[in-house]
């Protein structure tokens, strides 16, 4: 799926390339925040 997205991005217009780039940045941000929240939850322990 990601390979197809990158392949299509290479054949896309400038706006398409920006859009796909923003999708990747947003996905990376979501994963980063999730990992940080998981680490914070482990430090707090169980209630």
C-alpha positions in Angstrom: 0.0 0.0 0.0 2.7 2.5 0.9 4.8 1.5 -2.1 1.8 2.1 -4.4 1.3 5.5 -2.7 4.9 6.5 -3.3 4.8 5.3 -6.9 1.7 7.3 -7.6 3.2 10.3 -5.9 6.1 10.1 -8.4 3.6 10.4 -11.3 1.5 13.1 -9.6 1.3 16.9 -9.8 3.0 19.2 -7.4 -0.1 19.4 -5.3 -0.4 15.6 -5.1 3.2 15.4 -4.0 2.6 17.9 -1.2 -0.6 16.1 -0.2 1.1 12.7 0.1 4.1 14.3 2.0 1.7 15.8 4.4 -0.1 12.5 4.9 3.3 10.8 5.8 4.1 13.7 8.2 0.7 13.4 9.9 1.1 9.6 10.2 4.5 10.0 11.7 3.1 12.5 14.2 0.3 10.2 15.2 2.7 7.3 15.8 5.1 9.5 17.7 2.4 10.9 20.0 1.1 7.4 20.6 4.5 6.0 21.6 5.1 9.0 24.0 1.7 8.4 25.6 2.5 4.7 26.0 5.8 5.5 27.7 4.1 8.0 30.0 1.5 5.4 30.9 4.2 2.9 31.8 6.0 5.4 34.1 2.8 6.2 36.0 2.1 2.6 36.7 -1.3 1.0 37.3 -4.0 2.7 39.5 
